[in-house]
Amino acid sequence: MLIVAGSHVAFMERLVLGGQALYGRRTGELRLRPFDYADAGRFFPNYSPMDRVRAYGIFGGMPAYLAVCDASRPLHENTLDVILEDGAYLRREPQYLLSQERAVDRPPAYLSILRAIAQGRTQPSDIAVAAGFRAASDIAPVLERLREFRLVERLVPVTTENGSRMSRYILTDPFLAFWFRFVQPAEAALEQGNASWVLHHRILPELDRFISRPQGPWEMACRDYLWRAFRAGMLGELGFDRLGPWWESRGATESEEIDAVGLDGKRIVLAASCKWRNEYTKLGDLHDLQRAAQRAGATDETRYVLFSRSGFDPALVAHAETSDVRLVTPADLFAGGIVDCA
C-alpha cells in the first residue's frame, strides 16, 4: 500500500488528474480538515463554554496548534506562552507557513494580502489598496493561490451561484486572523519583551469584539453547530443541503444580512442570528431576523434559530416556547449530543 500525504491541497489534487503520474491509480482519498469549534473545544475540557469559543477564535482548529496548549492553565496564559512570548511556538507561524511553500515566490506580498483581509477588507480592490498594490488585477494570482492553500475563501450569498460578483474574501483559519489582527501590529512591543502588556492592553479588551466580527469564530461555530444538530437528528424533520451567510447590497442604510441561512434545494428552511454581546438577545432581534429572512425569500415554513452569548430576554423565551423558534447558548454548543456527533 502506498500512502501519499501532503499539505499543499492543490498540488495533491493535481497528482491524480489526467496526464499525471497517479492518474487512474487512486483507490481512496481522505481530505483532512481543521477541527471545528466542538472538536477544538475537547482540548480545553475545564474551560467554560464561552472560553472554549474564545480559545477556538484564538487558536483555530489546527491540531498542532491546539496540542501545545496546557488545558490546566487559563486561556490568557496559553495565549501568552504559545503565541506572544518571544520564542513561543506560534510567534511567527504565518511567516513559516508561507516560506515553506515552494509555490510562494513573494512571501511579503502574501502576508500583506492576508493582513488586509484580516483587517476587514473583503473586496479585491480594497484588499489591493490596503496591501500596497495599485489594482485588484495585481493581486488576482496571489488570491487564487491563497484559495488553493485553503487559507482564503471566497464567499457569496448562500442563495446565489458561485459565479456571482457579489462576493467577499475571508480568512478560513481563525488563528491566522487572530495573528494578523493582534500579533503582527504589536511586533515592536513584542520584540522589546512586552508580551504581557500587549495581552492585557491590546488583546483582552478587544477579544470579544474580534470573536463576534462578521464571518468570525462565533458565526463559524454557530453554523457548525447547525450541521452537527442536523446530523444528530436534533432538528426534527428539518434538513438542508446548503448553509451559509446571506446578504444584499442596497446601500449602507438599506442592506440586510443574515448570519446563517439553510437551503433545501432553493427553499429557505432555516435562518439564524448569532449574537456575541454582553446583553440578552431580545424579541426585537427575532423580528429583525424574520424581516431580513423575508427579503431573502423565507416562507411561513422557515424556522428560526437565535444564538446568544449572554442568554435571552424572558419575553423572547416565552415566545419561543409557543412558536417554532430555537434558542441556543454557548453551553448548548458543547452539549453531549452535539459534541459526540461525528
Residue, then its C-alpha position, 0 to 999 in steps of 0.5 A: m500500500l502506498i500512502v501519499a500525504g501532503s499539505h499543499v491541497a492543490f498540488m495533491e489534487r493535481l497528482v491524480l488528474g489526467g496526464q499525471a503520474l497517479y492518474g487512474r491509480r487512486t483507490g481512496e482519498l481522505r481530505l483532512r480538515p481543521f477541527d471545528y469549534a466542538d472538536a477544538g473545544r475537547f482540548f480545553p475540557n475545564y474551560s467554560p463554554m464561552d472560553r472554549v469559543r474564545a480559545y477556538g477564535i484564538f487558536g483555530g482548529m489546527p491540531a498542532y496548534l491546539a496540542v501545545c496548549d496546557a488545558s490546566r492553565p487559563l486561556h490568557e496564559n496559553t495565549l501568552d506562552v504559545i503565541l506572544e512570548d518571544g520564542a513561543y511556538l506560534r510567534r511567527e507561524p504565518q511567516y513559516l507557513l508561507s516560506q515553506e511553500r515552494a509555490v510562494d515566490r513573494p512571501p511579503a506580498y502574501l502576508s500583506i494580502l492576508r493582513a488586509i483581509a484580516q483587517g476587514r477588507t473583503q473586496p479585491s480592490d480594497i484588499a489591493v489598496a490596503a496591501g500596497f498594490r495599485a489594482a485588484s488585477d495585481i493581486a488576482p494570482v496571489l488570491e487564487r493561490l491563497r484559495e488553493f492553500r485553503l487559507v482564503e475563501r471566497l464567499v457569496p450569498v448562500t442563495t446565489e451561484n458561485g459565479s456571482r460578483m457579489s462576493r467577499y474574501i475571508l480568512t478560513d483559519p481563525f488563528l491566522a486572523f487572530w495573528f494578523r489582527f493582534v500579533q503582527p501590529a504589536e511586533a515592536a512591543l513584542e520584540q522589546g519583551n512586552a508580551s504581557w502588556v500587549l495581552h492585557h492592553r491590546i488583546l483582552p479588551e478587544l477579544d470579544r469584539f474580534i470573536s463576534r466580527p462578521q464571518g468570525p469564530w462565533e458565526m463559524a461555530c454557530r453554523d457548525y453547530l447547525w450541521r452537527a444538530f442536523r446530523a444528530g437528528m436534533l432538528g426534527e424533520l428539518g434538513f438542508d443541503r446548503l448553509g451559509p451567510w446571506w446578504e444584499s447590497r442596497g446601500a449602507t442604510e438599506s442592506e440586510e444580512i443574515d448570519a446563517v441561512g439553510l437551503d433545501g434545494k432553493r427553499i429557505v428552511l432555516a435562518a439564524s442570528c448569532k449574537w456575541r454581546n454582553e446583553y440578552t438577545k431580545l424579541g426585537d432581534l427575532h423580528d429583525l431576523q424574520r424581516a431580513a429572512q423575508r427579503a431573502g425569500a423565507t416562507d411561513e415554513t422557515r424556522y428560526v434559530l437565535f444564538s446568544r452569548s449572554g442568554f435571552d430576554p424572558a419575553l423572547v423565551a416565552h415566545a419561543e416556547t409557543s412558536d417554532v423558534r430555537l434558542v441556543t447558548p454557548a453551553d448548548l454548543f458543547a452539549g453531549g449530543i452535539v459534541d459526540c456527533a461525528 
